[in-house]
């Protein structure tokens, strides 16, 4: 019995491996797509993955500080209460902010659906609505910051309501997220303007809308974790 022949790989396996390597080389050398995914979408996923690491580090650091501090942590229901008719309503502004941002995720999903159907007018309109909701969120966040700084006396380096680390953690993480929302608003408006001008119609692809949607849904998802850890914990 020829043991060498029996141990050799079947011809089909070798041919398949060669074809696989050739496909990999063709994908990466074409400068258009990798693993049958466009470069634009692949790069957005890589960016979102790196951003996930950053937010994870921030939130992990926040949780570590909170459980290790010996000074009482401020009560979110009191810190983030909004005075309405002479009564403090806990987390009212935060609830509205969350509703606005989650709603924007829905309008963005509808914009992507319209882009798949090559309905550029409705896609652009829904992206503008999404950007408007995002800007509303940032405006309410700016109001929240001004209330905490001017009326509650909370600073990144101090906090009269409890642990001093609260201010630095809150302003850093929510500020970093607000910067992402602001960048997303600008991004959506640029893409929507180009949609209305027919730029992507000439290119024959509306995939940029899906790529923008990936970014926006990521921003919304991050806010869910921030909301749970800062305002409900």
Secondary structure, 3 states (H helix, E strand, C coil): CCHHHHHCCCHHHHHHHHHHHHHHHHHHHCCCEECCEEHHHHHHHHHHHHHHHHHHHHHHHHHHHHHHCCCCCCCHHHHCCEEECCEEECCHHHHHHHHHHHHHHHHHHHHHHHHHCCCHHHHHHHHHHHHHHHHHHHHHHHHHHHHHHHHCCCECCECCCCCCHHHHHHHHHHHHHHHHHHHHHHHHHHHHHHHHCCHHHHHCCCHHHHHHHHHHHHHHHHHHHHHHHHHHC
